[in-house]
Amino acid sequence: METISRISSMLETARELTLEAAQSAALTRGSNTGLTSRNHSASQIKKLLESRNDREVLDGMRKVISLMYSSEPSLPFFSTVVKNVANTNLEVKKLVYIYLVHHAETEPDLALLSINTIQKSLTDQNPQVRAMALRTMSGIRVPVISQIVSLAIKRGCGDMSPHVRKAAALAIPKCYRLDPNTLPQLIGYVSTLLGDAQYFVAGPAVSAFLEICPDRIDLIHKHYRSLVKKLVDMDEWGQLATLRLLTFYARKCFPRKTQKMKSAVSRGFYDDEQGGETQGDGEEYEMPVIDPDLELLFRSCRLLLQNRNSAVIVGVVRCFLYLAPPEYLDAAVGPLVALLRSPQDIQHVALFNIVVVSLKHPKLFTKYVSHFFVHASDPPHIWRLKLEVLTILFPHCGLHLKGVIINELERFSKGADEDLVRESVRALGRCAQNDPSTAKHCLVVLLRQITSLDETLVSESLTVIRHLIQQDPTSHERTVIQLVKHLGSSSSPEARATIIWLVGEFAGVDPKRNIAPDVLRILVQKFADEPEVVKQQIVLLGAKVYLHHLLRNPPKQHAENPSESEPKTNQDRNEWADDAVKEPELDEGNEEDQQKEEPQEDQITLLWRYILLLARYDSSYDLRDRARMLKALLANPSSTELANLILLAPKPVPHAPSPSETRKNLLIGSSTLIVGPDAGPFGLSGYHDLPDWVELGQEPDPTLRESEVKPELTERAPVTAGEKLDRALMEHESNVAAMNRQRNGHARAGASVAKSKTLDEWLEEESETEEEETESGEEVTDSDEEETEEETDDDDDEEEDEEDEEDEESASEDQEEAQQLLAHDKPGAPGLSGF
């Protein structure tokens, strides 16, 4: 009969599995053809939901959930679904809870009808049901039930199942959003859950703490060490929240301490020897002193560097960057760079964080330079950040790596992508700017690119060259001359305008080697055919050349100081008028000399007037206005101070910072770092910068972080009841085996000795054994007295009492063995038959 019942049960199980498989196959087939629920009318679904068969109810709930997630109307089934809240089938209950959470805000009155049933589920024997009920009750966003949710969380905090306690921790932020007035109660629940022994309860508790009361650091003191020890075992979300909390906690509770040390100096045995023992008589330097609790955090964080979650690795790097010395950060750089092998979205986030870290500690990344070379498959938002990292690390690399980086940038600049070409040339300029020792090499590379047919490459190269020349004009005189040679072959208007500006700015520095007038003379010949940008620079070059001419050949004294030559009295005015009338007569004989001297002295003046004349009749309004302004500025040759201030004033040296320089002070691992300046002056909503280090002497008492558990209990690992039973059984078996061995050994020894002993020796042994028995009796009574005294002590001496009881048992066993031996040794015993 038993076999028949087994076979029937197996057939029934197989039938159910076959039906479920057929239903799932039908569902998948229907989903592929787009007919998941259209084949079933609303009346059929309601009929399934109202059925008494759990399988049909489950089928109806699956159809309703598929309607809900396919954005089809599923709200008409609300009243029918709510009736199944009390269903005992776990699968049905899960789907009903999902439906309730999704539609509770739309139908709050009907959702309230299910609260009593959900409350009854909080006392269910199955912990999974209790956790689901608590999660559903907190997810029903109806403000009326806030106090009910608070009481449910209180019950969940004391539940025996850790899964229910985890659900209670996750429900705390939901209850706070539902009703902020429940904050005092929720803080107490959070404080309880922070000290939970289970690591997957502490993680959600930390997340709840950060959301409802992040400023209550006093709640963390007694749980600090336990949270640090549980950090490795938490899930990724718990690790992220705990790392963030502990980073803020360390800034507020651990002041920065330093200790003065002396560098070791090697000295020999004698004063004139160089080598030998080292002594601390060198220069003094300050060494950071790390608090033991903070070092405990660093050791735990190091174990997380092998985590599979990229956000956890970034959180560890943030902890080391803002809290630890550089040697700790060195261990985290490798895992951070390894994130570049991840998908593009993770690469993008990782590169932003790498840029910020490299701006502060660039030397740590020098051995990973090859990871930042641009690949052909990299999108623009990836290779821009890679080029930025290369320019940051360039000054700290060796000569070989510097040459490799320059060659890579030169290769990128010859590509087909205009944006990549432009950014590569700018990266070369930043490399030359950050490392002056390689500026000549970068300049040679840029000068080779001037002859390229790519206008974008030529214009960007000239712009970078202009920046390099402005940094040290005196050492780049030959560079300007070389650029002038390429002026005729260059067809790019921007390139030609840049070269003309460089000639006007730096060609007049050395009067003996001034090539600006000759360049101006050549350019004026084709002035009408030049683009407007080039025309503007030619007019500006003419103004600068003419101003240099005025400064080197100042007018005569009477022209420079007209106020001194003016007549002061009427008689002087009359004499000045007579001289003015006679002046033409005196100058008649010198007209030929003036005509000879005038062309030689005023060639630049004539050239300047010719330029003004060409600009006067140009079609560009802007060019005509510029020429009119410069003409008025240089109209009076005797007053050139204003013109000198405007045209020849020293220009500021251009500095091209890293594009992410504005993100340098943003917190790594945050969304505001990725968004950048577009996030606003205060960052995105929820962004909080790290607090300042607490001042020395104002930190909280370190004794607050000590655990409340007794040291004896903390030293021992927790032992389960099964392990205790196994240990007791093993001890009992070992004691029995030892007693058997002792008995067998004494019996054999007694048999062997009995043959060789005399009667007097046996009598002496009897007297000695009697004395030992009396002494052992006294010891037993003493031990009994000690036991009575120890019974009045605390529970901490229970182990000593057990040891005393074991001694008593061993003493009684010894007495029994002695009596057995005496019984064997009495007259008439088998051992004395030989006497």
C-alpha positions, 0 to 999 in steps of 0.5 A: 500500500505504501508503494501505491501511495508513493506512486500516486503522489509522484504522479500527482506531483508530475501532473502539477509540474506538467500543468505549470510548465504548459501554462508558462509555455503558453504565457511565453508564447503569448508574450512573443506573439503580443497576445498575453492577455488579449485572449482573456476577457476581464470577466474570465480573469475575474472568474479566475481570481474568484475561484477556490482553486489556488492554481486558477487564482495564481493564473489570474494574478499572473494575467493581472500583473502582466496587464499592469506591467504592459501599461494596460488597464488593470485597476478594475480588478482591484476589489477582486485582487484585495479579496485574495490577500488572505490566501495561504498560497505564498505565490499568490500572496506575493503577486497580491502584495505587488499589485497592492503596492502599485495601485494603493495610492490610486485607491487608498480606501480599498487599500485600507481594507487589506491592512488588517489582513496584512497585520495578521501576516506579521505574526505568521510562522513563516518569516518570509511572509512576515517580511513580505507583509512588513515590506508591503505595509510600508510600501502602501503610501497612505498617510493615515497608516503611518502609526500602524507602519511605525508599530509594525517596524517596532515589531519587526526590529525585535523579530527572531528572523534577520530577514524580517529585521532587514525588512524593518530597516528598509521600511524606516525611510519609507515611514519617514517620508510618509510622516516626518513626525514619526522621526523620534520613534524611528531614531530609536529603531535605527539605534537598535538595528545598528547594533544588530549581530547580522551584517545584512541587517546592519547595512540597511540600518546604515542606509536608513540612518543616512536618510533620516538622521545623518547628523546624529553621530552620537548613535554611531560611537558604540557601534563603530567597531562592529560596523567596521568588522561587518563591512567586508560581509555586507552586500554592495549597497550596505558597503556603499552606505557604510563607507560613506557614513564611516568617511564622514564619521572619521572627519568628525571624530578623529583629529589629524595628529602629527609627530615630529621625527628626525631623519636617520643619518648614517655614521661610522664608528669614528667621526671621519667614517661615512658608513656605519650605524644610523642615528636620528640626528638628521632633519626634523619632519612631521609624521602623521599619527593614525588612531587605532580605530581609524587604522582598523577602518583602513584594514577593512577597506583594503579587503574591499579592493577586490570587490566586483562592484565598481562603486565600492572600489570608488568608495574605498578610494574616496576613503583613502584619498580624504582620510589616509596617508598616500601609501594606502592610496597607492594600493587602491590605484591599481583596482581603480585603473582596472575599471577601464576594462569595464563597459563604457558607462563605468569607464566614463565614471571611473575616468572622472574619478581618476582625473580628480585623484591624479590632479592631487597625486599624479605620481601614483598613476605613472606606471599605468600610463599605457592604460590611457592611450586612445583606442579606435573604438573609444567614443569622444567622452572617453578619449577626451578624459584619457587625453586629459589624464595623459597631460596631467601625468606627463611631467611626472613620467620618465624620458621614455614615457614622455617620448611615447606620449608625444608620439601618441599625441602626434599620431592622434593629431593626424587623424580624420576626426576634427575634434580629436585633432583639435584636442590632441594639439591642445594636449601637446600644448599643455604638455609643453606648458607643464614641463618646460624641459620638453617645450622645444620637442613639442614645438618642433612637432607643432612646427612640422604640422604647419605645412599640413593640408588640414586647416584645423590642424594648422590653425590649432598648431599655430594657436598653441605655438603662439601660447608657447612663444608668449611664455618666453618671447626672447628665446623664440625669435627664430621661431617667429622668423620660421613662421614668417617663411610659411606665411606665403604657403599657408592658405588658412585665414586663421593661420595667416592672422595668427602669424601676422599677430606674432610678427607685430607683437614680438618682431619689434623687441630687438630693433636691430632685427626688426622684420615687421616693416618688410613683412608689412610692405609685402602684405600691403601689396595684396591687401585687397585680396586678403580675407577680413580677418587677415586685413584686420591683423595687417592694419594692426601690424601697421599701427604697431610698426608706426608706433615703434617708429615714433618711439625710436624717432621722436619729434623735435623738442618744440614739437614735443613741448609746444607749450614752451614755444608758445608766446607768453606776451603780446610782444612775443606774439608779434615776434612769433608772427613775424618769424612765421611770415619770414619762415617761408623765405628762409626755407626756400633755399632748403627745399631741395634738402628737405625733398631729399631727406623726406622720403628716407625718413618717412617711408614708414609714415607713408606706408601707414598712410597707404594702409589707412587709405586702403582700409578707408575704402574697404567694404567691411564696416568693422575694418573701417571703424578699426582703421579710423580708431587707430588713425585718431590714436596715432594722429598726434605723434608727440603724445604716444602714451595712450597708444603705447598703453593700448597697442604695446602693453605686455599681454598676460601669458596664456595658461591652459589649465586642465579642463577638469580643474574646476572639478578638483574640489568636488567629492569623488564618487558623487554624481555632481562630479560627473555633471560638473559646473552644470550642477550649479554652485551647490551641486545636485540635490543631496550633495554634501561635501566632506566636513572639515577635520575636527580640531584636536581636543574637541573630538569625542571621548574614544571610550564611547567606541568601546563595546558594552559586551564583557571582554571574556565573552568577546574573546571567545567565538560564539559556539552553537548548541550542537558543537557543545554537545559534540565536545561533551561527547568527545570529552566523555569518550576520552575520559572513559578510554583513559580510565580503562587504560589506567585500570588495565595498567594498574591490574597488570602492574599489580599482578607482576609486582605481587609475585615479587613482593613479600608480606611485610611490603604488602603490609607497609603498602596497606598503611600508606594507602590508608594515609593517602585515603585520609589525606584525600578525604581531607582534600575532598572536605576542603574542596567541598568547603571551597565549593560552598564558598564559590557558590556565593560568587558571581557567574564568572567562576563557573568554569573553576567550579567545573574543574574542581568537580572534575578533580573530585571525580578523579579523586574518587576514581583513584580511591575505587582503584586503590580499594580494588588493588587492596582487595586483590592484595589481602591474605588468601587472595590469588596473588598470595598463594605462593607464600 
